[in-house]
Amino acid sequence: MNEIIAYVFIGTGLVFDFFGCLGLVRFPDIYNRLHSSIKCVTLGTSSILFGLFLYKGFSPAGVKALLCIVFLVLTAPVSAHVLARSAHKSGVKLWEKSVCDKYEEDERVHS
């Protein structure tokens, strides 16, 4: 039974990773691409690693998979935020059809 659930998690992770990579190719600007890639990593890769943990159990490979999930969940969103903020501060423009720019609003309020 654990193997079936593990395969479901791995398959779900592969689907998330596929659509995340598709978003990297299709989305128009760096901010949308960052959003796509971070969802891909946190949901897709973490799901694959959790499926590996379910398949292997508490073996050395399973424990390493759990540790990698914790590392990814803690570091991937922070790195995406840092990349997006530094891109905005260096002058990378949003896509012309973007509706909201919270960084710009924040800079106007604090200036």
C-alpha positions in Angstrom: 0.0 0.0 0.0 2.9 2.4 0.8 4.3 1.8 -2.7 1.1 2.9 -4.4 0.9 6.1 -2.3 4.6 6.7 -3.0 3.9 6.4 -6.7 1.0 8.8 -6.4 3.2 11.4 -4.7 6.0 10.9 -7.3 3.6 11.2 -10.2 2.0 14.3 -8.7 5.5 15.8 -8.2 6.4 15.0 -11.8 3.3 16.8 -13.0 4.1 19.9 -10.9 7.7 19.9 -12.1 6.5 19.6 -15.7 4.1 22.5 -15.5 6.7 24.5 -13.6 9.2 24.0 -16.4 6.5 24.9 -18.9 5.9 28.1 -17.0 9.6 28.9 -17.2 9.4 28.8 -21.0 6.0 30.4 -21.4 5.7 33.2 -18.9 6.7 36.7 -20.0 8.9 38.2 -17.3 11.3 37.3 -14.6 8.7 37.7 -11.8 6.2 35.3 -13.3 9.0 32.9 -14.1 10.3 33.0 -10.5 6.7 32.3 -9.3 6.5 29.3 -11.6 9.9 27.9 -10.7 9.4 28.2 -6.9 6.0 26.5 -7.0 7.7 23.8 -9.1 10.4 23.3 -6.5 8.4 23.5 -3.3 5.4 21.4 -4.5 6.9 19.2 -7.2 10.3 18.3 -6.0 9.1 18.0 -2.4 6.4 15.7 -3.5 8.8 13.5 -5.3 11.1 13.4 -2.3 8.2 12.6 0.0 7.2 9.7 -2.4 10.8 8.5 -2.1 10.6 8.6 1.7 7.3 6.6 1.6 8.9 4.1 -0.7 12.2 3.7 1.2 10.9 4.3 4.7 13.3 5.3 7.5 16.4 4.1 5.7 19.3 6.5 5.1 17.8 7.5 1.7 14.4 8.2 3.2 15.8 10.3 6.0 17.9 12.3 3.5 14.8 12.8 1.4 13.0 14.3 4.5 16.0 16.5 5.2 16.0 17.8 1.6 12.3 18.6 1.8 12.9 20.7 4.9 15.8 22.4 3.3 13.9 23.2 0.1 10.8 24.4 1.9 12.9 26.8 4.0 15.2 28.1 1.4 13.4 28.2 -2.0 10.8 30.9 -1.2 13.4 33.0 0.5 15.7 32.8 -2.5 12.9 33.7 -4.9 12.0 36.7 -2.8 15.6 37.9 -2.8 15.9 37.4 -6.5 12.7 39.2 -7.3 13.5 42.1 -5.0 17.0 42.5 -6.4 15.7 42.4 -9.9 13.2 45.1 -9.1 15.8 47.3 -7.4 18.1 46.9 -10.4 15.4 48.2 -12.8 14.0 45.1 -14.4 10.6 46.1 -15.6 7.4 44.1 -15.1 5.4 42.8 -18.1 3.3 45.5 -19.6 0.1 43.7 -18.8 1.0 43.3 -15.1 -1.7 44.7 -12.8 0.0 45.2 -9.5 3.5 46.3 -8.4 3.7 46.2 -4.6 7.4 46.9 -4.5 6.9 50.2 -6.3 4.0 51.1 -4.0 6.2 50.2 -1.0 9.0 52.4 -2.2 6.7 55.4 -2.7 5.3 55.0 0.8 8.7 54.8 2.5 10.3 57.6 0.5 
